[in-house]
Each structure stands twice: as C-alpha cells, then as structure tokens.
Amino acid sequence: MKKVIVDMDGVMADVYRQLVKFEKRDSGNEIEISGLTGLPEIEAFPNGKKHVNEVGFFRTLPVMEGSRDALEYINNKYELYIVSAGMEFPNSLREKFDWLAEHFPFISWEQIVLCGSKKVVHGDVMIDDYPKNLDHFAGEKFIFTQPHNELIENDHYKRFSSWEEIMNVL
C-alpha cells in the first residue's frame, strides 16, 4: 500500500490566515496575502516569530480548504502519516495533537509524527509547502503552493494549489 506523508502547517492548517489575523490584532496592520509572493514568512510577518510562540497559535489555526475531505479519502485508500516538524516551537506539540483530534478525528495517534527534522521520514509521496523538507525525500514530491514558495521552480516537484488538484492525481 502506498505511504503518503502530509505536512500540517501550510498544507492542512492555514498558517498565513492565522498570521494575518494575529498581525492585525497586535499591530492594526492589515497584510494582504497576495502581496507576499516570494517572501519568507519571517519577512512577510514582522511579529510572526512572536505569534508562533504564543500559546494558542497552533491550536486555533484555520483548516485549509478541502483538506478534511481529501485526507479522509487518502486515509481510506493509502497508508497516511501526518508529519510536522514542531520541535522548534515546543508549545506547539500538544496544540497540534489536539488540533488534529478536533478537525481530523479519523486520524489515529499512531499516524501522527511530531519531529525535529523530516530527513528521517520515508514514504511514496510527500505533500509539503517547504522545499527543504521535500529535497531529501526519495519518493514523489508534491509542493503545496504558499506565498513563500510560489516563485520556486523545480522539476523534481509536482506543484499543487489546492486539495482538489491533489485529489485528481491520488
């Protein structure tokens, strides 16, 4: 059975929408996501580092459109693992686990991998928004479009802008 590895932040969970919301709450600045193309998140959101370390940031992330139905389908058809490199933000570990339990109750705890580096992960397909996570992966590489990766061109990745597009190939 095909093993599918799926990232959380920026793939299942809408980090950009959350950062925009937190930025407006704290500074009053309304950041337009459409103006962030090619910018690393740290440059796009002046207070981003503070926000991701805030209690509740990861627990209240919006669900990425289409991800729930797509992942339920993938879970029924393939061997699915949710892999998130959360060690950089220690408070995120429990929040990510609880977020998954609430929004994706069909994913068991045995399918959740919270780690420091994805270099140890192996499978047939990886869906991620960061090239650094895909570059080491030996299987098929699906890059999920986010503003920070929109300008990156790489023949080794298959680019997808929605879960609907992914569903058409899996």
C-alpha positions in Angstrom: 0.0 0.0 0.0 1.3 3.5 -0.9 2.5 5.5 2.0 1.5 9.2 1.9 3.3 11.7 4.1 1.4 15.0 4.7 2.7 18.2 6.4 0.4 20.1 8.7 1.3 23.8 8.7 0.6 25.4 5.3 -0.9 22.2 4.0 -3.6 21.1 6.4 -3.7 24.2 8.5 -3.8 27.8 7.1 -0.9 29.5 8.8 -1.0 32.6 6.6 -4.6 33.3 7.5 -3.7 32.9 11.2 -0.6 35.2 10.9 -2.7 37.9 9.1 -5.3 37.7 11.9 -2.7 37.9 14.7 -0.8 40.7 13.0 -4.0 42.8 12.7 -4.9 42.1 16.3 -1.5 43.2 17.7 -0.4 46.0 15.4 -3.5 47.0 13.5 -1.7 46.2 10.2 -3.8 44.5 7.5 -1.5 42.4 5.5 -2.7 41.2 2.1 -1.6 37.7 1.4 -1.5 38.4 -2.4 1.4 40.9 -1.7 3.6 38.3 0.0 4.7 36.3 -3.1 8.3 35.1 -2.8 8.8 36.4 0.8 9.9 34.1 3.6 7.3 34.1 6.3 9.8 35.8 8.7 10.0 38.8 6.3 6.3 38.8 5.5 5.1 39.0 9.1 7.1 41.3 11.3 5.7 39.8 14.5 5.5 36.2 13.2 8.2 34.7 15.4 6.3 36.1 18.5 3.0 34.8 17.2 4.1 31.2 16.6 5.5 31.0 20.1 2.2 32.3 21.6 0.1 29.8 23.5 -3.0 29.0 21.3 -1.5 29.9 17.9 -1.3 26.4 16.6 -4.4 25.2 18.5 -6.6 27.7 16.7 -5.3 27.5 13.1 -8.0 27.6 10.4 -8.4 24.3 8.5 -7.1 24.6 4.9 -10.0 24.5 2.5 -10.6 21.0 1.1 -8.1 19.3 3.4 -10.6 17.4 5.6 -12.4 15.6 2.8 -9.2 15.0 0.9 -7.4 13.5 3.9 -10.3 11.3 4.8 -10.2 9.9 1.2 -6.4 9.4 1.4 -6.7 7.8 4.8 -9.2 5.2 3.4 -7.1 4.5 0.3 -3.5 4.7 1.4 -1.2 4.5 4.5 -1.4 8.1 5.7 1.0 9.8 8.1 0.8 13.4 9.3 4.4 14.6 9.8 5.1 18.0 11.4 8.5 19.4 12.4 7.2 21.1 15.6 10.2 20.8 17.9 11.3 24.4 17.2 8.1 25.5 18.9 7.7 23.2 21.9 4.3 24.6 23.0 3.0 23.6 19.5 3.3 19.9 20.1 0.3 19.4 22.3 -1.6 22.1 20.3 -1.0 20.3 17.1 -2.1 17.0 18.5 -5.3 18.5 19.9 -6.0 20.4 16.6 -5.7 17.1 14.7 -8.0 15.3 17.1 -10.6 18.1 16.7 -10.5 18.6 13.0 -9.3 15.2 11.7 -10.8 12.7 14.2 -10.3 9.8 11.7 -6.5 10.1 12.0 -5.2 8.0 14.9 -2.4 8.9 17.2 -0.3 6.2 15.5 -0.4 8.2 12.3 0.9 11.4 13.8 4.7 12.1 13.8 5.9 15.3 15.5 9.6 15.6 14.9 12.6 18.0 14.6 13.6 17.1 11.1 11.8 15.4 8.3 15.0 13.9 6.9 14.3 10.6 8.7 10.9 10.2 7.0 10.4 7.8 4.2 7.4 7.0 2.0 6.0 7.1 -1.5 4.5 10.6 -1.6 5.3 13.7 0.5 3.0 16.7 0.4 4.7 19.8 1.9 5.0 23.5 1.4 8.7 23.8 2.2 11.3 22.7 -0.4 13.8 21.9 2.4 11.5 19.1 3.5 10.9 17.8 0.0 14.6 18.0 -1.1 15.7 15.0 0.9 12.7 12.9 0.2 13.2 9.9 -2.1 9.5 9.5 -3.2 7.2 11.7 -5.2 7.3 15.3 -4.1 4.1 17.4 -4.1 4.7 21.0 -3.2 1.6 22.7 -1.8 1.6 26.3 -3.1 2.1 29.0 -0.5 3.3 32.6 -1.0 6.8 31.8 0.3 7.3 29.0 -2.4 5.3 30.4 -5.4 8.4 31.6 -7.2 10.3 28.4 -6.8 10.6 26.2 -9.9 11.9 22.7 -9.6 11.3 19.9 -12.0 11.5 17.4 -9.1 8.3 18.7 -7.5 4.7 18.5 -8.7 3.0 21.7 -7.8 -0.5 21.8 -6.4 -2.5 24.9 -5.3 -5.5 23.1 -3.8 -6.5 19.8 -2.2 -8.9 19.3 -5.2 -5.9 19.2 -7.5 -4.2 16.6 -5.3 -7.3 14.5 -5.3 -7.2 14.4 -9.1 -3.9 12.6 -9.0 -4.1 10.4 -5.9 
